[in-house]
């Protein structure tokens, strides 16, 4: 009998992650003898953690905040052309060689399409400049959206904007452009914790806009403000599901049941809410 396949997600922090519940449900539904675990890995330890996972025979690893861009610095990691173009890695396969992929962009695009959002020709504001922002920005530009980048750190934000051929706007300049946007996407961790400050003034949101927050572990203030303004809202659950399904396809060569995965995530969120 072949050994159980071990998968993991590396990040810091990581205790909030529902990826294990989601991916283990998918593995069971697929009939794969496997286990998916969450491991806290600091930035300084990423290289040794990846080498250790390879040595121990892991079948696959996901990366989350703050490791997605740092993975590109690992000279022993091969890069899929899409991950290289995006400039961030969120999925790693160990066979036949350690290779980095990016499934965030396609996950976000599928989440938008499922919600009935037309990306082509839209004006999209992406808030953030980390790995998720890179992946989503690259994907939207490739699909002919007019993208604008906003970020707290001007230097980092401008680097991403320049890479995408998009304009940059500091967070203090969002108010002036927000009403013109068709799609607003929060790619930062703001909203992940109760008590986080607001990214923007909710009164500037309007009916007809789509507000997409990739934070999935709670309903954020941004989504509440958007709903109150009559905008269409998308939480981060379906992006999590679709990017996770693509990772499973890379690791196993098989399609995962996204309905099973979504059910596992939403049940996990409901349990957390019930437990306070």
N, C-alpha and C positions, 0 to 999 in steps of 0.2 A: 504493500500500500504506500503511495507517495506521501511525503510529509505534508502536514497542514501548511497552507500558504499564509505568510504573515505580511500584513500591510499596516501602515502607520501614517499618522499625520504629525509633523514636527512644527512647533510654533512656541511663541512666548509672548503673551500668556496662551494657555491652551485648555484650561479647565472648563471654559464655556462651550467648547466645541461639541456639536451634535453630529459631526462626521462619523464617529464610531457607530452610533445608533443607526444612522442612515446606511452606511456601507455594510455593516453586519447584516442588516435586514435584506439588502440587495444580494449579498453573497448567499444567504440562506435560500432566497427565492431562486437564485441561479443554480443551486445545488453544488456550489463550490465549497470545498472543505478549506475554509479560511477564517482568519480572525483579523480584525482591524482595530488598532489601538491608538490612543493619543499619547504623545511623549513631549514633555517640555524640553526644548532645545534652545539655548541661548545663541545669539549670533556668533559669539567667539567659538562655540562648540560645533558649528554646523559641519565643517569639514570632517572632523573626527566622527560625528554622528552618522554621516553618510557612508564613510568608509566602514564603520562598524556594522551598519545595516547591510551593506554589501557582503561583508565577511560572514555575517550570521545567516545569509541566505534569504533576506527579506524579498518579497515578490514585488513590492511597490511602496512608494512613499509620496505623500502630499506635503507641500510646504505652505504655511500661512504666515501672517504677520509675525516678525518682520524679516522673513528669510527669503522671500521670492526673488528680490533683485540680487541679494548676496550670493545666491547659487551660481550666478554667472561668473563669479570670481573663482570658482573651483576648476582648476585646470585639468582635473581628471574626469570632468563631466562633459560628455558629448551633448551638443545642443541640437534639438530639432529645429529646422529652419524657421518655423513660426515663432518658437520661443526666442530664438536669437533676434528675429526682427522686432518682436515686442520688447525684449529687454527684461524679461522676468520669467521665472520658472515656478510652476505650482505642482507639477507632477513628475515623478522620477520612476523610470523603469530600470531594473537591474539586469535584464536579460535581453539580448546576448551581451550587451555592454551597458554601463550606467549612462542613461540618456535622459536629458531634461526636456519636458514638454510644457506647454501652456494651454490649459483648457478653460481658463477664466473668461476669455473673450467670447468663445462660442457659447458658454453657459449664459452669459449676460444677454447675448443676442437672442438666444432661444427664449429666455424669460420675457424679453420685450415682445417678440413675435407671438408668444402664447397669449400675452395681454392685448394683442391686436394693435400694437404700436408700429407705425410705418417709420422705419429708420431712414430710408433713402430720401434725401432732400430735406431732412429735418435739421433744426438748429438745436444742438445738444451742448449743455454745460456740464462738464465733468469737474467735480470738486475733489481734489486730491492729486497726488503725483507719485504714489507708490506703485507696487506691482500690479494691483487690480486696476488702477487708473490707466496704467500703460496698456494692459491687455484690452480693456474696454475701449479706450481711445483709439488704439490701432484698428480694432474691429469695426468701429463705427465709421472711421475715416475710409477704410477699405470698402464699406458699404455706402459710400457717398453721402454721409452726413456732414454738416458743417459743425465742427467741434471747436469749443472754446475751453481752455483749461484755467481753473482757479485753484490757488493753493496758498496755504499760510506762509510757506517759505518761497519767496519770489525766485530765488536762484534755482531751486529744484523744479518749481513749476515751469519756469521758462525753458529749462532743459527738455522737459517732456513736450512742451508746446512746440519748441523748435524741431524736435524729432518727428512730430506729427505734422508739421507744417501748419500749425494752428495758432491763433492768437492766445495771449496770456492775459489774465485779469487777476489782480490781487484780491484777496477776500474783502478788502475794504471797498472794492469797486464793483462788487456783485450787484448791488442795488440797482445800478444804472442799466444793467443788461438783462437782469432776471425776467422782466415782463416779456422780452422778445423771444425767450427760449421756448422751444417745443418740448424738450426733454431735459430734466435736471437729474443728475446721477451723483449721489454721495458715495465716493470711493474711499472715504476716510473711516476711522474707527469711532468718530464722534457719534454718540447715540447708543453705543454698545452698553454703556453703564448708566444706571439711573443717576440723574443729577448732572449729566454732561450738558454743557452749554449749547445753545442753538447755533447752527451753522449760518443761518440767514433769517431774515425777517419774513415770517409766514404771511404777513399782510401783502407781500409783493407777489405771492403766488396767485394763479388765476385758473378759472375754469378753462378746459381745453388743453392744459399742460399735462405731461406725464412726469411724475416724481418717483424715481427709482432709488431706493436706499439699499445698498448691498449688505448692510447690517441685518442679520436674521434672528438674533437671539432675543429680541424684544421689539415691540412697536415703538419706533423712535418719535421724538417730538417733530422731526421733519415730516414724517408721514401723517401725523395727526394734524399738523398745520395744513398740509396739502389737501387732506380730506375735507377739512373745514372750508377750504377755499374752493372746493368743487373740482379739484384736479384728480386725474386718475392716479392711483398709487400702486406701486409694486414693491413688495418687501424682498429681502434677500434670499428667501427660501428656495425659489425656483432656480436662481442662479447657482446656489449651492448644489441643488439636485442635478442640474444639467452638467455642471462642470465635473461633479462626482461620477456621473454615469459615463462621461467621456473618459475619465481616468480609468474606470473599470474596464472599459473597452480596450484601452491601451494595454492594460495588464493581463487581461484574460482572452482578448480577441472576441468577446461576446457582448451582446446588447444587454443592458440592465433594465429592469422594470422601474421606470421613473415614478409610477404611481405608488409602488411599494416604498420607494425612497422618500417621497413627499409625505406619505402617511407617517413614517417613522419620525421625521423631523417635527411635524406639527404635533404629534402626540408627545414628543419630548418637550416641546415648548409649553404645551398645556400642563404637563406634570410640574414643570418649573413654576409656572404661574400659580398653580394650586398650592404649591409648597411655599409660596412667598419669595 
